Amino acid sequence: MEGFVPLLHENVQLISYSYLTNTNDDTKSKSKVSNILRGPIAGTIATQLITNTIWDDLDYLILDLPPGTGDIQLSIAQSVAIDGAIIVTTPQDLSIADVERGIHFFHKLKVPVLALVENMSYFICDGCEKKHEIFSRGDLSYINNQFGLSCEFKFPLNPKLSQCEFRSKFGEITFPYVVAADKTDGIYLEFLRLSEFVARNLSKHLNTTFKPDFRFNNSEAKIICRIPKENQQIFVKQVKDDEYVYKFELSYIEMRKLCKC
């Protein structure tokens, strides 16, 4: 079988375009040649990395995608079935607009947004151990009210998260920080909480029989939903019992909050 062979570290398979690029002409230098690519080309490369890599058995395939126009995300979604997306934002008002665009983008691709994560949320001072919010705080209540998404995961500015190597007390060199960190460390526990949350939501989304049928009544500005009776969890009032389906009406905000995606 021909294809890219992923690197293996801590039982995690890794592949990146940077692994495939050559070093520069100076053989003594470890720096890589920078790559400037147009969006459609970058999307094609990302898709090839996914489909042409010789993966061993995978529990999850996680794609770390850069911000931008969405060319890469669109190219991948047209070639590979994506089970869910995690949107990473920063604590500024301007980033809220990017979050909203991201939610609409994945909604059009029929990709559920599993979690909203705030990076660089705060800085912990070594002297006072106090959380300092050094950036202006964006009001994410709009995102919560409009889409039913709340930012439950926040990560601090911490140089250790970008550090390449850590030396254990036994003298062994390891990385990244979550591998080297103490299991009571706050950042480690936040990553653990995020991973468990995403795993639960993926399982719920993939195994549920909750597949509502929507009809939009523009004249009355409401959504009419029909759900198979086998679904036992109906969290709305005024459910009308039909022979085969539950039928009810919802406002846009109520519908978004109840949607499992």
N, C-alpha and C positions, 0 to 999 in steps of 0.2 A: 504494500500500500504506500502510495506517495503522498506527501503532505508535510506540513510543518510539525515538528516535534516540540511539544511544550516543555518548558522548564518545570521542575518539581521542587517545591520548597515547603517543608512542614506539611507534606501530603496535599498541598494545593498546587494544581497545575496552572501555569502562567504562560501567556503568549502576549507579545506586544510588537508593534511595528518597529520599535527601536531595537529589539533583539535581532532584527533581520538586516539592519543597516550596517554598513562597514564603518570602521574607525577612520579618522582622517589620515592624511599622508604621514603624519608624525607617529611612528609606531610606538613611541614611548608615551604618548598621550592616551589617556583613557576616555577622553571626551568623544562624544559621538557627533557625526555630521548632522546639522539641523536639517529638517525636512519641511519645506513649504509646499503645501498641496492645495489645489482647488477643492471645494466642497464635494462635488460629485466623485472626484478621484479618491478623496479620502474615504467617502462612503463605500466605494467599491473595494478598497483595500481592507476596510474594517469587516466587510461581509466575507471576503476571502479568508481573513484570519479566523473567522468563526467556522466557516464551512470546510476549509481545507486543512484544519489542524487535526492531527491524529489524537483525539482525546481518549483517555481511558474512561472507565465508568465515572459519570459525574452525578453528584447530588444536586448541585446548582451550577449554572453558568452565569457569572456576574460580569457585566460589561461596564467598564468605567469610561463614560463618554464625556467629551469636552463640551462646554457651552458654545453656542454659535447659531447658525441659521437653521439648523435641524436637518441639513443634508445627510449627515452620517446616520442619524436616528431613522430618517425616512428610508434610506437605502436598506438598512438592516431590517426594518419592519416589513418591507416588501419581500424579503427573502427568507426571514426566520420568524417563527411564531414567538412572540415575546409575552411572557406570563404576567409581567408587572414592571413598574418603574418606581424608582426612588428619586425624588427631586431634592437636590441639595442647594440651599440658598445661603445668603449672608444677611446680617441684621441691618439692612438699610432700606429706606422707603422705596428706592428705585428697584430693588431686587424683587419687591412684591409684584410688580408688573411682569417681570420675567417668570415668576412662579405661575402667575395666571396664564401667561402664554404657553408655558410648558404643560399645564393641566389641559388646556384646550387642545394642544397639539396631540397629546397622547390619547385624549378622548376621541379625536377624529380617527386615530389609528386603532381604536378599540383596545387600547392597552390600559389596564387599571393602574391608577397611582396608589401604591401601597403605603408610602410614608413620605413625610416632609421633614427634612433634616436641616438644621441651622448650623453652619460651620462658622468658626471665628466668633462665636456667640459672646464670649467673655474672656478675660485674662485674670488668672489667679496670681496675686502678688506673693512673692516668696516671704516677705516680711510679715504681712498681716493675714495671709490666707483668705483674703476677701475677694469676691468675684467683682471685677471691674468691667463694666460694659463700655469699652472704649470707642465703639462705633454708635452712631445714632440708632435707636431702636425702631425697627419697622413694625407697624401695627398689622399683625397677621389675622386679626379678628375678621377682616373682610373675607379672607380666604376660607376661614372656618364657616362663616355664615353662608357664603356663596356655594361652597363645594363640600362642606362637611369634613374638611381636612384640618387637623390641628398639628402644630409643630411640637411634637412630644419628645424630640431628640435634639440635644444641643451639645456641641463640642467646642472646647475652648481653643484659644490661640496657645499652642504649646510647641516649642522647638523640637521636642522629642518625637512628635508625630512625623516630622520630615527627616529625622536622623536616620542614617543608613545602617549603622552598626551599633550593637550594644554588647557589652562584655558582662557575662554572668559572673556570679561569685566564684564559680569554678574555673573561670578563665576562658570559657567558651564564647565565641562570637556568634551572635544571632540577630535576627531582624524579622519583622518590623516590631514596633513598640508593643503591640498587643501580645506578641509572643514573649517578649522580655519582661513585660510589666508584672508587678505583683497582682495576684488575683483579687485583691481588695482595692486596687487602684480605681479611682473614680472614672477615668477615661476608659479603662478596660471594661468596667461594669456597664458603661453607657453603650459601648460597642456590642457587648453581650446582649443587652436589652434590645437594641435595634435588630440584631440578627434573629433573636427569638421572635420578635414581633413580625418581621418580614416572613419568616418561615411559617408562622401560624396563619398569616393572612394569605399566603400563597396556597397553603393546604386547603383553607376554607374556600378560596376562589376556584381552585381546580376541581374540588370534589362536590361542590354544591350543585343542587338541581334548580337553584333559583334563577330562572331565565324568563324574566317578565316580557310581556308584549306591550308595546307602547302605542298609543294613539293620541295625537295632539289635536286638541280642539282650539283652534286659533280664535274663533269668535268669542269663546268664553275664557280664553287664556288659562287652560288647565290641561293636565295630562291624565288620560284614562288608561289604567293599567289592568292587565289580565295576567294572573299567575296560576299555574297548575295547582290543583287542590292537594297534591302530594306534599307541597311545601307547607309545613306546619307553623312556621314562624312568620306571622303577619303582624307588623307593629304599627298598624294604622287603625283609625276609627272608621265607623260607617262602612264596614266591609259587606258587600252584597253577595249573597250566596247564589251561585249559579250551578247547573248540573255538573259541569266539569271544571270550572275555574272560579277563582275569587276575582271579583271585579271591584275596583275602588278608584277614587280620584285623589290627586295630590297636587300641591303647589310645587313650583320648581325647587325651592329650598328644601322642602320635606323630601322630595324625591332624591335629591342629591345626598342627603344625610342617611337615607335608608339604603342606598345602592351599595352592594357589597364590593364593588370595584373601587 
